Structures are given as C-alpha cells and as structure tokens.
Amino acid sequence: MSLQPLWITEDSPPGTFPDIESALIEPNGLLAIGGDLRPERLLCAYRRGIFPWYSDGQPILWWSPDPRAVLFPQRFHVSRSLRRLMKRRPFEITVDKDFGGVLRGCAAPRRDQNGTWITGTMASAFDRLHGLGHAHSVECWQDGMLAGGLYGVATGRVFFGESMFSAVSNASKLALAHLCSLGFELIDCQIPNTHLSRLGAEMIDRRDFAALLDGLCSAPPVLPVAPRSEAD
C-alpha cells in the first residue's frame, strides 16, 4: 500500500505531524496537508525538520525532503571577489530593523518565477512569529534604501532560512555572510539551488539533519526570543 500524506485539521494539536521518515519520495518530502500557520504549530514543525510550502489556492503543504540542503556557517564559501566586496562594505547591515520590508522584498515577483509561495497568509504568519521574537531578518541598506536581505526562523543555534532577495547586486550574499557570523551552528536551506551551493550549502541525510536539530534547537538562543513592542 502506498504511503499518503497525513491530513491535519486546524483544531488538531500543534505537534500533530507524522514521523518525518514517512514523508513521500515523490514529491520528495511531502509529509502532511492542512492545519494552520499559528505560531505553536510552525515552531513545532521547524524543530522537527518540517516546513510549510504551498501556493495560493492550495491547502497548506508540509514538507521534510531527503536529503536536506543545509549550510554550516563555518564552511560558508567566501570567494576572492566576495572577500573584496566585503572589505569595501558597500552596505550597512542590520538585524531586525525592517522585517516587513524584507518579507515584502522576498515576496515580490521575480523574472524567473510565476507568482510567489509567500502568500498573504504565509506573510502574516511570519510577521506574527517576528512579533513573538522567533522570526528574524538581516537587512542590507544603501543610501537609506533597503537593498536586499533575508529572513527565517531562529531556534537555539539553528536558523531556518526561508527566503532572500537582492534589489542591488550581491546584497543577499552579504546578508547571508553576516548571518553566518552571528553564532549559528546550522542554517537550514531546505531545498538546494545553484546560488546557495556556490556559497557552501551541502546536502545531508534527513536522519542526520533531525539528529542535529535535537541538540542545536535546545541550545541557548543566538538571537533574543522576546515579544516585540510596536515601537520596535
């Protein structure tokens, strides 16, 4: 009998996910369908190596692919050209200064994509996580304008990267370089792409990824976890 993803309801407990090893082989990593994007469910999912990814008109789809794309910050590849760029410091780099701006930048249409997976519901969910101190952004500024950045969820010493964008060339690379300097031991890239591979991302077995999460997610947090006031 073929495996089927678990259907979950909005009123099911936040941790209602099957074992990640029961995820489908095709499409790779599809584990569960449905539920909601409340903070408790999202945090339970990330800590178990599960993330939401779906388009408008679809139910919420939960994934845990095998193998998993990750970046170990100490192995971040700094090419000679990137090193020269970092020395020039073309951007002012900040953390959590404009989470909403980074979210909008990542959700904006791109030439190589049709639409965006960052739906309005998804954006609202991550904005709420940011307000609770769990989602964070790195921003690159040039002449007072947001030139690029990235955002994701931080738990312990793991940063679960969600998306990045560049309005100015190389801004997302420098945002990622800054993220690698903050003290995280593991950055989850979810799904591989050429851009991240050139920067040092690698593929690891899903079981190994889950084992890393067991220890690193419970470690002291790299970034503060505290609700943010509206003034923040």
C-alpha positions in Angstrom: 0.0 0.0 0.0 1.4 3.4 -1.0 2.1 6.0 1.7 -0.2 9.0 1.8 0.5 12.4 3.5 -1.4 12.9 6.7 -4.4 15.3 6.7 -4.5 17.5 9.7 -7.2 19.9 10.9 -7.0 23.4 12.3 -8.1 22.2 15.7 -5.6 19.3 15.9 -2.7 19.8 18.4 0.3 21.8 17.2 2.6 18.8 17.2 0.3 16.6 15.1 2.8 15.6 12.4 3.9 12.1 11.5 7.4 10.9 11.7 9.5 12.7 9.0 10.7 9.3 7.7 7.1 8.7 6.5 7.3 11.6 4.0 6.7 10.8 0.4 9.5 10.0 -2.0 7.6 11.7 -4.8 7.0 14.5 -4.5 10.1 14.5 -2.3 9.3 15.2 1.3 5.6 15.9 1.2 4.5 14.8 4.8 1.2 16.4 5.7 -1.6 18.6 4.4 -3.9 21.1 6.1 -3.8 22.6 9.6 -3.0 26.2 10.1 0.0 28.5 10.5 -0.4 29.5 14.1 3.0 30.1 15.9 2.8 27.0 18.0 2.3 24.7 15.0 5.1 26.4 13.0 7.6 26.2 15.8 6.8 22.5 16.4 7.2 21.9 12.7 10.6 23.6 12.3 12.0 21.9 15.4 11.2 18.6 13.8 12.6 19.5 10.4 9.3 20.3 8.7 8.3 23.5 6.9 5.3 24.8 5.0 5.4 25.4 1.3 2.4 25.9 -0.9 0.8 28.3 -3.4 -2.4 30.3 -3.4 -5.4 28.0 -4.0 -3.7 25.0 -2.3 -4.1 23.7 1.2 -1.1 24.1 3.5 1.5 21.6 2.4 4.1 20.4 5.0 7.5 19.1 3.8 10.6 17.3 5.0 12.7 16.4 2.0 15.5 13.9 1.9 18.3 14.8 1.5 18.2 18.2 3.1 20.1 21.3 1.9 22.0 23.0 4.8 24.8 25.4 5.3 27.3 25.1 8.1 28.3 28.7 8.8 32.0 27.8 9.3 32.0 26.3 5.8 30.5 29.4 4.2 32.4 29.9 0.9 33.9 33.3 0.6 35.3 33.7 -2.9 38.0 36.2 -3.7 35.5 38.6 -5.3 33.1 38.3 -2.4 36.0 38.9 0.1 37.0 42.1 -1.8 33.3 43.2 -1.8 33.1 42.6 2.0 36.2 44.7 2.6 34.6 47.6 0.6 31.5 47.4 2.9 29.0 48.7 0.2 26.0 48.2 2.5 25.0 49.0 6.1 23.9 45.6 7.5 21.3 45.4 10.3 19.3 42.7 12.1 15.5 43.0 12.6 15.4 46.7 11.6 12.8 46.1 8.8 11.4 42.6 8.9 8.3 43.7 7.0 10.4 45.3 4.2 12.5 42.1 3.8 9.3 40.0 3.8 7.8 42.2 1.0 11.1 42.1 -0.9 11.2 38.3 -0.8 7.5 38.0 -1.8 7.8 40.4 -4.8 7.5 38.8 -8.3 10.8 37.6 -9.9 11.7 37.3 -13.5 12.4 33.5 -13.2 9.2 32.7 -11.3 5.5 32.7 -11.8 3.8 34.1 -8.7 5.1 33.7 -5.2 4.8 31.0 -2.5 4.9 33.7 0.2 1.1 34.1 0.2 -0.7 36.7 2.3 -1.5 34.1 4.9 2.1 33.0 5.0 3.4 36.6 5.3 1.0 37.3 8.2 2.1 34.1 9.9 5.8 35.0 9.7 5.1 38.6 10.8 3.4 37.2 13.8 6.4 35.0 14.6 8.6 38.0 14.3 6.4 39.9 16.8 6.9 37.0 19.2 10.7 37.1 18.8 11.1 33.8 16.7 11.4 35.1 13.2 14.3 37.4 12.2 15.6 39.4 9.3 19.0 40.6 8.1 18.9 43.8 6.0 21.3 45.4 3.7 21.0 49.2 3.2 22.4 51.5 0.6 21.8 55.3 0.7 19.0 54.7 3.2 17.2 52.2 0.9 16.6 48.5 1.5 19.0 46.9 -1.0 18.3 43.2 0.0 18.1 40.8 2.8 16.9 37.5 4.2 14.5 36.2 6.8 13.8 33.0 8.7 13.1 31.4 12.0 15.7 31.1 14.7 15.5 28.3 17.3 18.5 27.8 19.6 21.6 27.7 17.3 19.7 26.8 14.2 18.5 29.4 11.6 15.7 28.0 9.4 16.2 30.2 6.3 13.0 31.0 4.4 13.9 33.4 1.6 16.3 36.1 0.5 16.2 38.9 -2.1 18.5 41.4 -3.7 17.3 44.7 -5.1 21.0 45.6 -5.6 23.6 43.1 -6.8 25.2 40.9 -4.1 23.1 42.3 -1.3 21.6 38.8 -0.4 25.2 37.3 -0.4 26.4 39.8 2.1 23.3 39.4 4.2 24.0 35.6 4.3 27.6 36.3 5.2 26.5 38.4 8.1 24.1 35.7 9.2 27.0 33.2 9.2 28.9 35.5 11.6 26.2 35.7 14.3 27.0 32.4 16.0 24.5 29.9 14.5 25.9 26.4 14.0 23.4 25.3 11.3 21.5 27.2 8.6 18.6 25.2 7.1 18.3 25.9 3.3 15.5 23.4 2.8 15.8 22.9 -0.9 19.1 23.1 -2.9 19.8 25.7 -5.6 22.8 26.7 -7.5 23.2 30.1 -5.8 23.4 28.5 -2.3 25.6 25.7 -3.5 28.2 28.2 -4.7 28.1 29.7 -1.2 28.8 26.4 0.6 25.4 24.8 1.0 25.5 21.0 1.0 23.2 18.1 1.1 22.9 15.8 4.2 20.7 12.8 5.0 17.4 13.7 6.6 18.1 11.5 9.6 21.4 13.4 10.2 19.6 16.7 9.9 17.0 15.6 12.5 19.7 14.5 14.9 21.4 17.9 14.6 18.1 19.6 15.4 17.7 17.5 18.6 20.8 19.1 20.1 21.0 22.5 18.5 17.4 23.7 18.8 17.6 23.3 22.6 20.9 25.2 22.9 20.9 28.8 24.2 19.5 31.1 21.5 21.8 33.1 19.3 19.2 35.9 18.9 16.9 37.1 21.7 13.5 35.5 22.0 11.1 38.1 23.3 7.9 39.7 22.1 8.5 43.0 20.3 6.6 46.2 21.0 5.0 48.1 18.2 7.8 50.7 18.7 10.3 48.0 17.7 
